[in-house]
């Protein structure tokens, strides 16, 4: 009976989706900052200082919430290869979604009656950032090279090296 060597603990921690998540995070923040600048400029042209602030807040919301999802998955993936990985993963990711939900409800309740808020500028800044985030995700996923089956070790495979 032959014994197969145990996989290297460091190699078990790497997940093939990590580079994709990091790229979407970096590109999403970059595109979001550009949109924030444009939203502030358009908001200032349309509604003065209140419009600029509303555009910045709308773009900020559109940047932060997708980034929180990617960060929560990256943090949760640190437990990959551990016996309780799935429990940690779902606790971190679902916990971040609950926090995001609560923050959105509280933020909208606070901003709803603000006299300085230009809701049209806020809405279009948020919409533009959300669409840009989806486009970034699609572009990154289409350009990353990831095998159809990943993170699988078959019996008899040599241990992966870092």
N, C-alpha and C positions, 0 to 999 in steps of 0.2 A: 504494500500500500504506500503510495507516494504522498508526501505532504506538500501542499502548495504553500509558498511563503505568504505570510500576512502582508497585506498592502501597507505601504508606507503611510503613517498617520498624516504627514503633510500633504501627500497626494490626494488623500480622501477629502481634504478640506476644500480643494479647488473644484468649483462647479463651472461648467462650460458657459453658463448664462452670466457669470460675473462680468466679463468684458462688455457684454451687450448692455447690461444695466449701468455700468460705469460710463459707457459712451453716451447712452441716452440721458444720463444725469448731466454730464458736462455740456453736451450739445443743447439740451433742453434749457439749462440755465443761461447759456450764451444767447440763444435765440430769444429767450424770455427777457433778457436785459435789453436787447435791441428793441423788442416790441414795447417794453416799458418806456424807453426813450421816445419812440414814435408816439405812443399813447399820451405821454405827457405833453409833447409838442402839439399834437392835434387837439388835446383837451384844452391847452392854453389858448390855442387859436379860436376854439369854439366857445369856451366858457371862462376864460381867464385863469386865475390861480386855482379856483375851485375845480375847474375841469382838469387842470394838470394834476392836481392831487388825486382826483377821482380816477384818472387814467393810470397813475402810478399804483394806486391801491388795487385796482382791477387786475393790472398786469402782475403785481406781486402775488395776489391770490392764485392767479393762473400759473405762476412759476412754482410756488411753494407746495401746492397740493400734489401734483404729479411727482415732484422731487421727493416728497415724504414717502410715497409708495416705493420708489426705487431704493431709497435709503433703508427703509424697513426690511425689504427683501435682502439687500446686501448684508445688513446686520444679522438677520435671521439665518442666512446661509453660513455664517461663521460656525454654526453648530453642525454643519454637514459632516456626516460620518459618526456622529455621536449616537448613542442608543435612543436618546429622547429628541432626536432632530425634528421629527414631524411635530411634536408637541411644542417645542420652542418656536419653530417656524410659524405655525398657525397662531400661537400666542402673540408673537411680535407683530406679524402682519395684520391680523385681525384687530389687535389692540391699537395699532396705528390708525386703522380705518375708523374705529370708534372715536378716537381722539380727533381725527379730521372731521368727522360728522359733528361732534360737539362744538368744535371750533367754528365751523361754518354756521351752525345755528346761532351761536352766541354773536359772532361777527355780524351776521346779517341783521340780527335783532338790534345790535348797537348802531349799525350804520343806517338802518331803515329810516330813522327820523332825523338824521343829521342834516341841518340846514345847508351846509356847505357841499353836500354830496350831489354831484351831477350823475344821476342814475343812468342816463343814456351813455355817457362817456365810460362810466364804470362797466356797464354791460358789454359794450363793444371792445373794450380793452381785455376784459375777461374772456370774451368769445374768441378774439384774435389769438390770445395766448393759448387757449385750450386747443384751437385748431392747429396752431404751430407745434404744440406739444405732440399731437397725434401725428403730424407730418414728420417730425423728428423721429418718433418711434418707428414709423414705417420705413423711413430712409435708413436708419441704423440697422433695423432688422433685415432689410433687403440687401445690405452691403456686407454684413458680418457673415463670416463663413463658419457655420456650425453644422456638425453632422446631424443627420436625422435621428440617430440614436446616440446619445451621449451619456456620460457619467455611469457607464455600465462596465463591470469587470466580469468577464466570463471565466469559467474554470479553465485552468491551463494557460491563461494569459500571463505574460510576465508582469511583475509589478511595475507600475508607472513611476518614472523618475521625475523629480522636480525640474 
